[in-house]
Amino acid sequence: MSVICVIGTGYVGLVTGTCLADMGNQVTCVDIVPEKIERLKQGVLPIYEPGLKELVERNVRADRLRFTTSYAEGLKDSEFIFIAVNTPPDNTAGGADMRYVESAARNIAEELDHYAIIINKSTVPVGSGDFVSRVVRNNLQRPDVRFSVVSNPEFLAEGSAVRDCQNPDRIVLGSSEPEAAQKVAHLYLPLRAPIVVTDLYTAEMVKYASNAFLATKISFINEIAQICERLGADVKEVAVGMGYDRRIGSGMLGAGLGYGGSCFPKDVRALAHMADEAGLHPQMLHAVMEINHDQRRLVVAKLTNILGSLRGCTIGLLGLAFKANTDDMREAPSVDIIRWVTAQGAVVRAYDPVAMETGRFSLEQEGVRLDAVTFCETAYEVAENADAVVVVTDWNEFKSLNMQQIRDSMRRPVLVDGRNIYEPAEMNHLGFIYRGIGRGT
Ligand code: UGA
């Protein structure tokens, strides 16, 4: 059993802290937002993540998991201090805003009174481990106190975060002090995952390179989808055929609206930015970003190809969240699509199984005209008198809808499937004018 402090109760912090507690450790999660901590103490989670609430409750009941706003309380006796605060994009062309990491490091330095290993879980630009070391060293209240810094990037995906955390493909640890990295490795031994121990810079790079590679797979398959569409092939089956090759793998080959969320867009931009700053021109990363942006426009182009002008049309949107099983709206394609179709004079009817509140909030924040958007209670309501329905998020709920009922309630039976969740032949048979992404139709 180890005593652990986790700074930040966002996706990464809360999931990591809870999973570490579930492995039998004593974990205290610290967050500077008092309302968040108050709510967590009452069992109210700041995020929607399948399985997390039960896990938090179980570990709080066992008194292995605590929440506080006090660094002093969190750091008391802690051997490991995880920094898991967010690093949002900054105002430059793609850099990361290190403000929260810096303030976490400062706060740690002010309270630390014993040796501890500070572990960076936040996605930070390569070289940030040194930055954290510097900030802690320069702000230590007790300059005699020793500490080590280890980079331990996280690889969990929203919607499957608990599973990813409990069954990781690998653990990556980087440090200039191999003994410190080994101690952290020990913490993860019960997970029986391969552990890669390397230097700080390399560990930080593994995170960016992994996300950029996955994003590249998505842009690649989206480009193939466009070619399939022209040449009459079906990208969904092409992906299946490719995926069996173990060198390729079947993941991240789903053509559609491209990647969104808080990670891929930010991390690909940040990696390209780091490369640009280093005097390189990372051509592939720039192409990946360009293709991703075009995918969203493509869906709107499909609508105008069928409907002609969108003026006066009602466009139904199935899904708002950037992907299924989350209420996260960061860089969600729905925002761009709503912005573009309403700018062309259409009105929108939208429904998402969990992202209604976050959806409305984000649209407002992004300056989208809310008077042109009706938030519906069900997927069926979205379709009522719609001139077209667009599948934006691949929620399971949408895969088992009564599509006959949907079609019958629409003004025009246009179905643009931005996530390829339906079969073209079935939809055509039901009388839809169906357009998927790269499905030879
Ligand atoms: C991603 C990575 O998958 C995690 O490994 C990583 O830890 C995380 O970023 C992070 O850096 O924190 P996440 O953004 O939660 O996780 O979601 P993904 O499931 O990877 O999906 C990202 C985007 O790609 C979504 O918009 C999704 O719709 C899209 N996507 C995914 C596709 O368009 N096609 C696919 O085949 C798969």
Residues whose N, C-alpha, C, O or C-beta is under 5 A from the ligand:
A	BS01	UGA	E154 F155 L156 A157 E158 I218 M252 L253 G254 G256 G258 Y259 G260 G261 S262 C263 F264 F322 K323
